[in-house]
Amino acid sequence: MHGDAGLAAARQATEIFFGAEIASLDDAALSEIFADVPSHEFARSTLDGDGLLLVEALKATGLAAGTTAARRTVEQGGAYVNNRRVTDVAHRLTVADLVGSSTLVLRSGKKSYAVARFA
């Protein structure tokens, strides 16, 4: 039993796993919600300038077996950044995509998640 705060956190986690957009959570909340989800750490500098290609992030996190599979996922509308669909294969992840100070959530299809951390 965790009281009202625990219930609210559980509801929020459920909404996120059912597709609610991830907008204003901090890194601690994301870590708690996605504790059992694979994660990958990137250098923070990859978000500078033009940013990191979404296709490369999908491949690096294991959400796609390779570049071709990642491109296909994006083109077919199965790629999500913070539960927002991305259909542009040239999409680049930047600091603006972060939720919290150093984290974003990638999804492939309906149920495959990965957390990308930038340190």
Secondary structure, DSSP 8 states (H G I E B T S, - for coil): --HHHHHHHHHHHHHHHTT----S--HHHHHHHTTTS-EEEE-GGGGSTT-EEHHHHHHHTTSSSSHHHHHHHHHTT-EEETTEEE--TT-EE-GGG-BTTTEEEEEETTTEEEEEEE-
